[in-house]
């Protein structure tokens, strides 16, 4: 089973990397870009045999302990085959 974790900064948290990307795109002529936020995607290959509920619980635990800084970041878990 695959688990994909999408991590992004929470609303209101400054994103200097996203600002730099948005500013650079504007300078390159992409004036339609009003802003950018930078996040990360983590793909995990999980061992077979876990139920979807157990897999989600384990990945949530991983996010809370290591994969996301929950003070400033939010995360979303997608489970696949």
HTML snippet that shows the backbone in 3Dmol.js (N, CA, C, O; Angstrom):
<script src="https://3Dmol.org/build/3Dmol-min.js"></script>
<div id="view" style="width:600px;height:400px;position:relative"></div>
<script>
const pdb = `
ATOM      1  N   UNK A   1       0.849  -1.163   0.000  1.00  0.00           N
ATOM      2  CA  UNK A   1       0.000   0.000   0.000  1.00  0.00           C
ATOM      3  C   UNK A   1       0.900   1.233   0.000  1.00  0.00           C
ATOM      4  O   UNK A   1       1.957   1.253   0.631  1.00  0.00           O
ATOM      5  N   UNK A   2       0.461   2.244  -0.712  1.00  0.00           N
ATOM      6  CA  UNK A   2       1.183   3.511  -0.736  1.00  0.00           C
ATOM      7  C   UNK A   2       0.427   4.538   0.077  1.00  0.00           C
ATOM      8  O   UNK A   2      -0.803   4.571   0.081  1.00  0.00           O
ATOM      9  N   UNK A   3       1.177   5.369   0.760  1.00  0.00           N
ATOM     10  CA  UNK A   3       0.602   6.511   1.458  1.00  0.00           C
ATOM     11  C   UNK A   3       1.333   7.748   0.953  1.00  0.00           C
ATOM     12  O   UNK A   3       2.562   7.785   0.894  1.00  0.00           O
ATOM     13  N   UNK A   4       0.557   8.747   0.595  1.00  0.00           N
ATOM     14  CA  UNK A   4       1.126  10.016   0.168  1.00  0.00           C
ATOM     15  C   UNK A   4       0.723  11.064   1.196  1.00  0.00           C
ATOM     16  O   UNK A   4      -0.456  11.243   1.499  1.00  0.00           O
ATOM     17  N   UNK A   5       1.727  11.748   1.721  1.00  0.00           N
ATOM     18  CA  UNK A   5       1.496  12.779   2.729  1.00  0.00           C
ATOM     19  C   UNK A   5       1.804  14.129   2.093  1.00  0.00           C
ATOM     20  O   UNK A   5       2.910  14.353   1.601  1.00  0.00           O
ATOM     21  N   UNK A   6       0.828  15.019   2.105  1.00  0.00           N
ATOM     22  CA  UNK A   6       0.990  16.375   1.588  1.00  0.00           C
ATOM     23  C   UNK A   6       1.127  17.304   2.798  1.00  0.00           C
ATOM     24  O   UNK A   6       0.221  17.391   3.627  1.00  0.00           O
ATOM     25  N   UNK A   7       2.262  17.993   2.890  1.00  0.00           N
ATOM     26  CA  UNK A   7       2.528  18.879   4.019  1.00  0.00           C
ATOM     27  C   UNK A   7       2.614  20.313   3.492  1.00  0.00           C
ATOM     28  O   UNK A   7       3.297  20.578   2.502  1.00  0.00           O
ATOM     29  N   UNK A   8       1.925  21.224   4.154  1.00  0.00           N
ATOM     30  CA  UNK A   8       1.941  22.626   3.745  1.00  0.00           C
ATOM     31  C   UNK A   8       1.946  23.512   4.983  1.00  0.00           C
ATOM     32  O   UNK A   8       1.482  23.119   6.053  1.00  0.00           O
ATOM     33  N   UNK A   9       2.477  24.706   4.813  1.00  0.00           N
ATOM     34  CA  UNK A   9       2.438  25.667   5.905  1.00  0.00           C
ATOM     35  C   UNK A   9       0.992  26.071   6.190  1.00  0.00           C
ATOM     36  O   UNK A   9       0.183  26.203   5.272  1.00  0.00           O
ATOM     37  N   UNK A  10       0.684  26.260   7.442  1.00  0.00           N
ATOM     38  CA  UNK A  10      -0.657  26.698   7.819  1.00  0.00           C
ATOM     39  C   UNK A  10      -0.892  28.121   7.321  1.00  0.00           C
ATOM     40  O   UNK A  10       0.048  28.892   7.132  1.00  0.00           O
ATOM     41  N   UNK A  11      -2.161  28.451   7.113  1.00  0.00           N
ATOM     42  CA  UNK A  11      -2.536  29.800   6.724  1.00  0.00           C
ATOM     43  C   UNK A  11      -2.021  30.788   7.767  1.00  0.00           C
ATOM     44  O   UNK A  11      -2.150  30.562   8.970  1.00  0.00           O
ATOM     45  N   UNK A  12      -1.446  31.868   7.295  1.00  0.00           N
ATOM     46  CA  UNK A  12      -0.937  32.887   8.205  1.00  0.00           C
ATOM     47  C   UNK A  12       0.532  32.741   8.529  1.00  0.00           C
ATOM     48  O   UNK A  12       1.140  33.678   9.046  1.00  0.00           O
ATOM     49  N   UNK A  13       1.124  31.584   8.237  1.00  0.00           N
ATOM     50  CA  UNK A  13       2.556  31.395   8.485  1.00  0.00           C
ATOM     51  C   UNK A  13       3.314  31.936   7.275  1.00  0.00           C
ATOM     52  O   UNK A  13       3.016  31.575   6.137  1.00  0.00           O
ATOM     53  N   UNK A  14       4.290  32.799   7.526  1.00  0.00           N
ATOM     54  CA  UNK A  14       5.066  33.376   6.436  1.00  0.00           C
ATOM     55  C   UNK A  14       5.806  32.289   5.669  1.00  0.00           C
ATOM     56  O   UNK A  14       6.323  31.335   6.251  1.00  0.00           O
ATOM     57  N   UNK A  15       5.844  32.454   4.344  1.00  0.00           N
ATOM     58  CA  UNK A  15       6.496  31.481   3.462  1.00  0.00           C
ATOM     59  C   UNK A  15       7.499  32.220   2.577  1.00  0.00           C
ATOM     60  O   UNK A  15       7.176  32.554   1.437  1.00  0.00           O
ATOM     61  N   UNK A  16       8.711  32.483   3.080  1.00  0.00           N
ATOM     62  CA  UNK A  16       9.679  33.236   2.287  1.00  0.00           C
ATOM     63  C   UNK A  16      10.051  32.536   0.982  1.00  0.00           C
ATOM     64  O   UNK A  16      10.293  33.203  -0.024  1.00  0.00           O
ATOM     65  N   UNK A  17      10.099  31.219   0.982  1.00  0.00           N
ATOM     66  CA  UNK A  17      10.423  30.485  -0.245  1.00  0.00           C
ATOM     67  C   UNK A  17       9.304  30.674  -1.276  1.00  0.00           C
ATOM     68  O   UNK A  17       9.577  30.891  -2.456  1.00  0.00           O
ATOM     69  N   UNK A  18       8.057  30.593  -0.832  1.00  0.00           N
ATOM     70  CA  UNK A  18       6.934  30.819  -1.734  1.00  0.00           C
ATOM     71  C   UNK A  18       6.925  32.233  -2.277  1.00  0.00           C
ATOM     72  O   UNK A  18       6.634  32.442  -3.455  1.00  0.00           O
ATOM     73  N   UNK A  19       7.242  33.213  -1.429  1.00  0.00           N
ATOM     74  CA  UNK A  19       7.299  34.609  -1.877  1.00  0.00           C
ATOM     75  C   UNK A  19       8.377  34.784  -2.924  1.00  0.00           C
ATOM     76  O   UNK A  19       8.162  35.474  -3.921  1.00  0.00           O
ATOM     77  N   UNK A  20       9.535  34.172  -2.719  1.00  0.00           N
ATOM     78  CA  UNK A  20      10.626  34.268  -3.689  1.00  0.00           C
ATOM     79  C   UNK A  20      10.209  33.674  -5.032  1.00  0.00           C
ATOM     80  O   UNK A  20      10.512  34.239  -6.083  1.00  0.00           O
ATOM     81  N   UNK A  21       9.519  32.542  -5.000  1.00  0.00           N
ATOM     82  CA  UNK A  21       9.058  31.914  -6.243  1.00  0.00           C
ATOM     83  C   UNK A  21       8.052  32.813  -6.950  1.00  0.00           C
ATOM     84  O   UNK A  21       8.154  33.025  -8.159  1.00  0.00           O
ATOM     85  N   UNK A  22       7.077  33.345  -6.206  1.00  0.00           N
ATOM     86  CA  UNK A  22       6.063  34.213  -6.804  1.00  0.00           C
ATOM     87  C   UNK A  22       6.702  35.467  -7.397  1.00  0.00           C
ATOM     88  O   UNK A  22       6.352  35.877  -8.503  1.00  0.00           O
ATOM     89  N   UNK A  23       7.634  36.077  -6.670  1.00  0.00           N
ATOM     90  CA  UNK A  23       8.304  37.280  -7.161  1.00  0.00           C
ATOM     91  C   UNK A  23       9.105  36.987  -8.431  1.00  0.00           C
ATOM     92  O   UNK A  23       9.083  37.773  -9.379  1.00  0.00           O
ATOM     93  N   UNK A  24       9.802  35.867  -8.445  1.00  0.00           N
ATOM     94  CA  UNK A  24      10.597  35.501  -9.619  1.00  0.00           C
ATOM     95  C   UNK A  24       9.714  35.228 -10.819  1.00  0.00           C
ATOM     96  O   UNK A  24      10.027  35.651 -11.931  1.00  0.00           O
ATOM     97  N   UNK A  25       8.605  34.518 -10.601  1.00  0.00           N
ATOM     98  CA  UNK A  25       7.679  34.264 -11.711  1.00  0.00           C
ATOM     99  C   UNK A  25       7.127  35.577 -12.272  1.00  0.00           C
ATOM    100  O   UNK A  25       6.990  35.722 -13.486  1.00  0.00           O
ATOM    101  N   UNK A  26       6.816  36.518 -11.406  1.00  0.00           N
ATOM    102  CA  UNK A  26       6.322  37.826 -11.862  1.00  0.00           C
ATOM    103  C   UNK A  26       7.381  38.536 -12.697  1.00  0.00           C
ATOM    104  O   UNK A  26       7.064  39.120 -13.734  1.00  0.00           O
ATOM    105  N   UNK A  27       8.635  38.492 -12.256  1.00  0.00           N
ATOM    106  CA  UNK A  27       9.722  39.114 -13.014  1.00  0.00           C
ATOM    107  C   UNK A  27       9.949  38.422 -14.356  1.00  0.00           C
ATOM    108  O   UNK A  27      10.434  39.038 -15.305  1.00  0.00           O
ATOM    109  N   UNK A  28       9.597  37.146 -14.428  1.00  0.00           N
ATOM    110  CA  UNK A  28       9.741  36.394 -15.681  1.00  0.00           C
ATOM    111  C   UNK A  28       8.574  36.652 -16.637  1.00  0.00           C
ATOM    112  O   UNK A  28       8.556  36.138 -17.755  1.00  0.00           O
ATOM    113  N   UNK A  29       7.606  37.445 -16.193  1.00  0.00           N
ATOM    114  CA  UNK A  29       6.495  37.778 -17.071  1.00  0.00           C
ATOM    115  C   UNK A  29       5.198  37.060 -16.742  1.00  0.00           C
ATOM    116  O   UNK A  29       4.201  37.266 -17.434  1.00  0.00           O
ATOM    117  N   UNK A  30       5.175  36.236 -15.724  1.00  0.00           N
ATOM    118  CA  UNK A  30       3.961  35.514 -15.336  1.00  0.00           C
ATOM    119  C   UNK A  30       3.189  36.360 -14.327  1.00  0.00           C
ATOM    120  O   UNK A  30       3.117  36.027 -13.144  1.00  0.00           O
ATOM    121  N   UNK A  31       2.621  37.445 -14.808  1.00  0.00           N
ATOM    122  CA  UNK A  31       1.951  38.423 -13.945  1.00  0.00           C
ATOM    123  C   UNK A  31       0.672  37.865 -13.322  1.00  0.00           C
ATOM    124  O   UNK A  31       0.162  38.426 -12.352  1.00  0.00           O
ATOM    125  N   UNK A  32       0.154  36.770 -13.869  1.00  0.00           N
ATOM    126  CA  UNK A  32      -1.076  36.191 -13.320  1.00  0.00           C
ATOM    127  C   UNK A  32      -0.855  35.481 -11.985  1.00  0.00           C
ATOM    128  O   UNK A  32      -1.823  35.142 -11.305  1.00  0.00           O
ATOM    129  N   UNK A  33       0.399  35.253 -11.602  1.00  0.00           N
ATOM    130  CA  UNK A  33       0.685  34.593 -10.330  1.00  0.00           C
ATOM    131  C   UNK A  33       0.619  35.639  -9.219  1.00  0.00           C
ATOM    132  O   UNK A  33       1.457  36.537  -9.140  1.00  0.00           O
ATOM    133  N   UNK A  34      -0.388  35.505  -8.369  1.00  0.00           N
ATOM    134  CA  UNK A  34      -0.582  36.455  -7.272  1.00  0.00           C
ATOM    135  C   UNK A  34       0.172  36.028  -6.009  1.00  0.00           C
ATOM    136  O   UNK A  34       0.419  36.856  -5.132  1.00  0.00           O
ATOM    137  N   UNK A  35       0.532  34.766  -5.910  1.00  0.00           N
ATOM    138  CA  UNK A  35       1.247  34.269  -4.743  1.00  0.00           C
ATOM    139  C   UNK A  35       1.575  32.807  -4.930  1.00  0.00           C
ATOM    140  O   UNK A  35       1.029  32.145  -5.813  1.00  0.00           O
ATOM    141  N   UNK A  36       2.462  32.309  -4.103  1.00  0.00           N
ATOM    142  CA  UNK A  36       2.839  30.891  -4.151  1.00  0.00           C
ATOM    143  C   UNK A  36       3.117  30.421  -2.729  1.00  0.00           C
ATOM    144  O   UNK A  36       3.610  31.185  -1.900  1.00  0.00           O
ATOM    145  N   UNK A  37       2.806  29.191  -2.458  1.00  0.00           N
ATOM    146  CA  UNK A  37       3.115  28.547  -1.180  1.00  0.00           C
ATOM    147  C   UNK A  37       3.896  27.278  -1.516  1.00  0.00           C
ATOM    148  O   UNK A  37       3.523  26.540  -2.428  1.00  0.00           O
ATOM    149  N   UNK A  38       4.954  27.030  -0.797  1.00  0.00           N
ATOM    150  CA  UNK A  38       5.787  25.863  -1.019  1.00  0.00           C
ATOM    151  C   UNK A  38       5.482  24.829   0.057  1.00  0.00           C
ATOM    152  O   UNK A  38       5.409  25.158   1.241  1.00  0.00           O
ATOM    153  N   UNK A  39       5.307  23.584  -0.358  1.00  0.00           N
ATOM    154  CA  UNK A  39       5.066  22.492   0.575  1.00  0.00           C
ATOM    155  C   UNK A  39       5.946  21.313   0.207  1.00  0.00           C
ATOM    156  O   UNK A  39       6.926  21.454  -0.524  1.00  0.00           O
ATOM    157  N   UNK A  40       5.588  20.163   0.719  1.00  0.00           N
ATOM    158  CA  UNK A  40       6.339  18.956   0.379  1.00  0.00           C
ATOM    159  C   UNK A  40       5.379  17.788   0.263  1.00  0.00           C
ATOM    160  O   UNK A  40       4.311  17.770   0.875  1.00  0.00           O
ATOM    161  N   UNK A  41       5.785  16.812  -0.537  1.00  0.00           N
ATOM    162  CA  UNK A  41       5.026  15.577  -0.714  1.00  0.00           C
ATOM    163  C   UNK A  41       5.943  14.438  -0.316  1.00  0.00           C
ATOM    164  O   UNK A  41       7.076  14.350  -0.787  1.00  0.00           O
ATOM    165  N   UNK A  42       5.455  13.573   0.547  1.00  0.00           N
ATOM    166  CA  UNK A  42       6.219  12.421   1.016  1.00  0.00           C
ATOM    167  C   UNK A  42       5.463  11.169   0.614  1.00  0.00           C
ATOM    168  O   UNK A  42       4.297  11.006   0.975  1.00  0.00           O
ATOM    169  N   UNK A  43       6.112  10.281  -0.130  1.00  0.00           N
ATOM    170  CA  UNK A  43       5.496   9.023  -0.538  1.00  0.00           C
ATOM    171  C   UNK A  43       6.087   7.892   0.296  1.00  0.00           C
ATOM    172  O   UNK A  43       7.305   7.725   0.370  1.00  0.00           O
ATOM    173  N   UNK A  44       5.213   7.129   0.914  1.00  0.00           N
ATOM    174  CA  UNK A  44       5.631   6.011   1.761  1.00  0.00           C
ATOM    175  C   UNK A  44       5.117   4.709   1.172  1.00  0.00           C
ATOM    176  O   UNK A  44       3.947   4.620   0.800  1.00  0.00           O
ATOM    177  N   UNK A  45       5.963   3.712   1.082  1.00  0.00           N
ATOM    178  CA  UNK A  45       5.553   2.363   0.710  1.00  0.00           C
ATOM    179  C   UNK A  45       5.360   1.588   2.003  1.00  0.00           C
ATOM    180  O   UNK A  45       6.309   1.367   2.755  1.00  0.00           O
ATOM    181  N   UNK A  46       4.124   1.177   2.255  1.00  0.00           N
ATOM    182  CA  UNK A  46       3.804   0.459   3.485  1.00  0.00           C
ATOM    183  C   UNK A  46       3.737  -1.031   3.224  1.00  0.00           C
ATOM    184  O   UNK A  46       3.369  -1.465   2.133  1.00  0.00           O
ATOM    185  N   UNK A  47       4.088  -1.800   4.218  1.00  0.00           N
ATOM    186  CA  UNK A  47       4.025  -3.264   4.121  1.00  0.00           C
ATOM    187  C   UNK A  47       2.590  -3.713   3.883  1.00  0.00           C
ATOM    188  O   UNK A  47       1.648  -3.092   4.373  1.00  0.00           O
ATOM    189  N   UNK A  48       2.431  -4.787   3.134  1.00  0.00           N
ATOM    190  CA  UNK A  48       1.103  -5.367   2.917  1.00  0.00           C
ATOM    191  C   UNK A  48       0.573  -5.928   4.237  1.00  0.00           C
ATOM    192  O   UNK A  48       1.346  -6.279   5.128  1.00  0.00           O
ATOM    193  N   UNK A  49      -0.730  -6.006   4.349  1.00  0.00           N
ATOM    194  CA  UNK A  49      -1.336  -6.601   5.523  1.00  0.00           C
ATOM    195  C   UNK A  49      -1.980  -5.602   6.462  1.00  0.00           C
ATOM    196  O   UNK A  49      -2.766  -5.987   7.329  1.00  0.00           O
ATOM    197  N   UNK A  50      -1.662  -4.326   6.307  1.00  0.00           N
ATOM    198  CA  UNK A  50      -2.304  -3.306   7.138  1.00  0.00           C
ATOM    199  C   UNK A  50      -3.677  -2.974   6.566  1.00  0.00           C
ATOM    200  O   UNK A  50      -3.840  -2.825   5.354  1.00  0.00           O
ATOM    201  N   UNK A  51      -4.641  -2.864   7.435  1.00  0.00           N
ATOM    202  CA  UNK A  51      -5.951  -2.398   6.983  1.00  0.00           C
ATOM    203  C   UNK A  51      -5.827  -0.906   6.664  1.00  0.00           C
ATOM    204  O   UNK A  51      -4.934  -0.241   7.190  1.00  0.00           O
ATOM    205  N   UNK A  52      -6.698  -0.377   5.823  1.00  0.00           N
ATOM    206  CA  UNK A  52      -6.637   1.064   5.540  1.00  0.00           C
ATOM    207  C   UNK A  52      -6.734   1.911   6.813  1.00  0.00           C
ATOM    208  O   UNK A  52      -6.043   2.923   6.928  1.00  0.00           O
ATOM    209  N   UNK A  53      -7.568   1.520   7.753  1.00  0.00           N
ATOM    210  CA  UNK A  53      -7.706   2.280   9.002  1.00  0.00           C
ATOM    211  C   UNK A  53      -6.410   2.243   9.807  1.00  0.00           C
ATOM    212  O   UNK A  53      -5.980   3.264  10.343  1.00  0.00           O
ATOM    213  N   UNK A  54      -5.783   1.061   9.893  1.00  0.00           N
ATOM    214  CA  UNK A  54      -4.520   0.949  10.621  1.00  0.00           C
ATOM    215  C   UNK A  54      -3.410   1.721   9.919  1.00  0.00           C
ATOM    216  O   UNK A  54      -2.594   2.378  10.565  1.00  0.00           O
ATOM    217  N   UNK A  55      -3.385   1.637   8.589  1.00  0.00           N
ATOM    218  CA  UNK A  55      -2.368   2.360   7.818  1.00  0.00           C
ATOM    219  C   UNK A  55      -2.503   3.859   8.051  1.00  0.00           C
ATOM    220  O   UNK A  55      -1.509   4.547   8.284  1.00  0.00           O
ATOM    221  N   UNK A  56      -3.726   4.361   7.990  1.00  0.00           N
ATOM    222  CA  UNK A  56      -3.936   5.795   8.193  1.00  0.00           C
ATOM    223  C   UNK A  56      -3.526   6.212   9.609  1.00  0.00           C
ATOM    224  O   UNK A  56      -2.927   7.270   9.798  1.00  0.00           O
ATOM    225  N   UNK A  57      -3.845   5.393  10.582  1.00  0.00           N
ATOM    226  CA  UNK A  57      -3.475   5.706  11.964  1.00  0.00           C
ATOM    227  C   UNK A  57      -1.955   5.736  12.128  1.00  0.00           C
ATOM    228  O   UNK A  57      -1.422   6.618  12.802  1.00  0.00           O
ATOM    229  N   UNK A  58      -1.262   4.787  11.523  1.00  0.00           N
ATOM    230  CA  UNK A  58       0.200   4.732  11.643  1.00  0.00           C
ATOM    231  C   UNK A  58       0.856   5.915  10.939  1.00  0.00           C
ATOM    232  O   UNK A  58       1.796   6.514  11.460  1.00  0.00           O
ATOM    233  N   UNK A  59       0.350   6.248   9.746  1.00  0.00           N
ATOM    234  CA  UNK A  59       0.926   7.376   9.016  1.00  0.00           C
ATOM    235  C   UNK A  59       0.634   8.683   9.752  1.00  0.00           C
ATOM    236  O   UNK A  59       1.486   9.571   9.790  1.00  0.00           O
ATOM    237  N   UNK A  60      -0.546   8.811  10.329  1.00  0.00           N
ATOM    238  CA  UNK A  60      -0.860  10.000  11.118  1.00  0.00           C
ATOM    239  C   UNK A  60       0.132  10.123  12.275  1.00  0.00           C
ATOM    240  O   UNK A  60       0.619  11.216  12.564  1.00  0.00           O
ATOM    241  N   UNK A  61       0.427   9.015  12.927  1.00  0.00           N
ATOM    242  CA  UNK A  61       1.401   9.021  14.020  1.00  0.00           C
ATOM    243  C   UNK A  61       2.768   9.477  13.518  1.00  0.00           C
ATOM    244  O   UNK A  61       3.451  10.249  14.192  1.00  0.00           O
ATOM    245  N   UNK A  62       3.173   8.999  12.328  1.00  0.00           N
ATOM    246  CA  UNK A  62       4.450   9.402  11.731  1.00  0.00           C
ATOM    247  C   UNK A  62       4.476  10.907  11.467  1.00  0.00           C
ATOM    248  O   UNK A  62       5.482  11.578  11.701  1.00  0.00           O
ATOM    249  N   UNK A  63       3.354  11.418  10.977  1.00  0.00           N
ATOM    250  CA  UNK A  63       3.260  12.855  10.695  1.00  0.00           C
ATOM    251  C   UNK A  63       3.394  13.663  11.971  1.00  0.00           C
ATOM    252  O   UNK A  63       4.126  14.652  12.019  1.00  0.00           O
ATOM    253  N   UNK A  64       2.692  13.241  12.993  1.00  0.00           N
ATOM    254  CA  UNK A  64       2.706  13.978  14.263  1.00  0.00           C
ATOM    255  C   UNK A  64       4.082  13.949  14.926  1.00  0.00           C
ATOM    256  O   UNK A  64       4.466  14.902  15.604  1.00  0.00           O
ATOM    257  N   UNK A  65       4.826  12.851  14.731  1.00  0.00           N
ATOM    258  CA  UNK A  65       6.119  12.700  15.400  1.00  0.00           C
ATOM    259  C   UNK A  65       7.305  13.197  14.584  1.00  0.00           C
ATOM    260  O   UNK A  65       8.306  13.629  15.157  1.00  0.00           O
ATOM    261  N   UNK A  66       7.211  13.144  13.233  1.00  0.00           N
ATOM    262  CA  UNK A  66       8.393  13.437  12.432  1.00  0.00           C
ATOM    263  C   UNK A  66       8.122  14.200  11.136  1.00  0.00           C
ATOM    264  O   UNK A  66       8.824  15.167  10.838  1.00  0.00           O
ATOM    265  N   UNK A  67       7.136  13.792  10.378  1.00  0.00           N
ATOM    266  CA  UNK A  67       7.010  14.275   9.002  1.00  0.00           C
ATOM    267  C   UNK A  67       6.503  15.711   8.889  1.00  0.00           C
ATOM    268  O   UNK A  67       6.801  16.388   7.905  1.00  0.00           O
ATOM    269  N   UNK A  68       5.758  16.179   9.856  1.00  0.00           N
ATOM    270  CA  UNK A  68       5.220  17.547   9.808  1.00  0.00           C
ATOM    271  C   UNK A  68       5.478  18.245  11.135  1.00  0.00           C
ATOM    272  O   UNK A  68       5.396  17.635  12.201  1.00  0.00           O
ATOM    273  N   UNK A  69       5.785  19.509  11.055  1.00  0.00           N
ATOM    274  CA  UNK A  69       5.886  20.343  12.261  1.00  0.00           C
ATOM    275  C   UNK A  69       4.488  20.909  12.475  1.00  0.00           C
ATOM    276  O   UNK A  69       4.130  21.930  11.889  1.00  0.00           O
ATOM    277  N   UNK A  70       3.712  20.256  13.299  1.00  0.00           N
ATOM    278  CA  UNK A  70       2.289  20.582  13.419  1.00  0.00           C
ATOM    279  C   UNK A  70       2.021  21.944  14.054  1.00  0.00           C
ATOM    280  O   UNK A  70       0.874  22.390  14.080  1.00  0.00           O
ATOM    281  N   UNK A  71       3.045  22.607  14.560  1.00  0.00           N
ATOM    282  CA  UNK A  71       2.869  23.964  15.068  1.00  0.00           C
ATOM    283  C   UNK A  71       2.628  24.918  13.894  1.00  0.00           C
ATOM    284  O   UNK A  71       1.795  25.819  13.986  1.00  0.00           O
ATOM    285  N   UNK A  72       3.360  24.717  12.792  1.00  0.00           N
ATOM    286  CA  UNK A  72       3.264  25.636  11.656  1.00  0.00           C
ATOM    287  C   UNK A  72       2.799  24.971  10.362  1.00  0.00           C
ATOM    288  O   UNK A  72       2.546  25.658   9.372  1.00  0.00           O
ATOM    289  N   UNK A  73       2.682  23.636  10.360  1.00  0.00           N
ATOM    290  CA  UNK A  73       2.307  22.923   9.136  1.00  0.00           C
ATOM    291  C   UNK A  73       1.050  22.085   9.351  1.00  0.00           C
ATOM    292  O   UNK A  73       0.774  21.602  10.448  1.00  0.00           O
ATOM    293  N   UNK A  74       0.302  21.933   8.263  1.00  0.00           N
ATOM    294  CA  UNK A  74      -0.815  20.997   8.250  1.00  0.00           C
ATOM    295  C   UNK A  74      -0.452  19.877   7.271  1.00  0.00           C
ATOM    296  O   UNK A  74       0.454  20.028   6.451  1.00  0.00           O
ATOM    297  N   UNK A  75      -1.154  18.774   7.364  1.00  0.00           N
ATOM    298  CA  UNK A  75      -0.873  17.665   6.464  1.00  0.00           C
ATOM    299  C   UNK A  75      -2.169  16.952   6.077  1.00  0.00           C
ATOM    300  O   UNK A  75      -3.182  17.014   6.774  1.00  0.00           O
ATOM    301  N   UNK A  76      -2.085  16.274   4.933  1.00  0.00           N
ATOM    302  CA  UNK A  76      -3.188  15.459   4.434  1.00  0.00           C
ATOM    303  C   UNK A  76      -2.616  14.128   3.989  1.00  0.00           C
ATOM    304  O   UNK A  76      -1.557  14.082   3.363  1.00  0.00           O
ATOM    305  N   UNK A  77      -3.309  13.047   4.307  1.00  0.00           N
ATOM    306  CA  UNK A  77      -2.862  11.698   3.985  1.00  0.00           C
ATOM    307  C   UNK A  77      -3.766  11.123   2.910  1.00  0.00           C
ATOM    308  O   UNK A  77      -4.989  11.136   3.050  1.00  0.00           O
ATOM    309  N   UNK A  78      -3.169  10.619   1.834  1.00  0.00           N
ATOM    310  CA  UNK A  78      -3.904   9.884   0.803  1.00  0.00           C
ATOM    311  C   UNK A  78      -3.369   8.465   0.758  1.00  0.00           C
ATOM    312  O   UNK A  78      -2.167   8.256   0.596  1.00  0.00           O
ATOM    313  N   UNK A  79      -4.255   7.489   0.900  1.00  0.00           N
ATOM    314  CA  UNK A  79      -3.858   6.081   0.821  1.00  0.00           C
ATOM    315  C   UNK A  79      -4.211   5.540  -0.559  1.00  0.00           C
ATOM    316  O   UNK A  79      -5.284   5.828  -1.087  1.00  0.00           O
ATOM    317  N   UNK A  80      -3.313   4.761  -1.138  1.00  0.00           N
ATOM    318  CA  UNK A  80      -3.542   4.152  -2.442  1.00  0.00           C
ATOM    319  C   UNK A  80      -3.190   2.686  -2.414  1.00  0.00           C
ATOM    320  O   UNK A  80      -2.777   2.145  -1.388  1.00  0.00           O
ATOM    321  N   UNK A  81      -3.359   2.060  -3.547  1.00  0.00           N
ATOM    322  CA  UNK A  81      -3.093   0.605  -3.651  1.00  0.00           C
ATOM    323  C   UNK A  81      -1.630   0.298  -3.631  1.00  0.00           C
ATOM    324  O   UNK A  81      -1.243  -0.868  -3.709  1.00  0.00           O
TER     325      UNK A  81
END
`;
const viewer = $3Dmol.createViewer("view");
viewer.addModel(pdb, "pdb");
viewer.setStyle({}, {cartoon: {color: "spectrum"}});
viewer.zoomTo();
viewer.render();
</script>
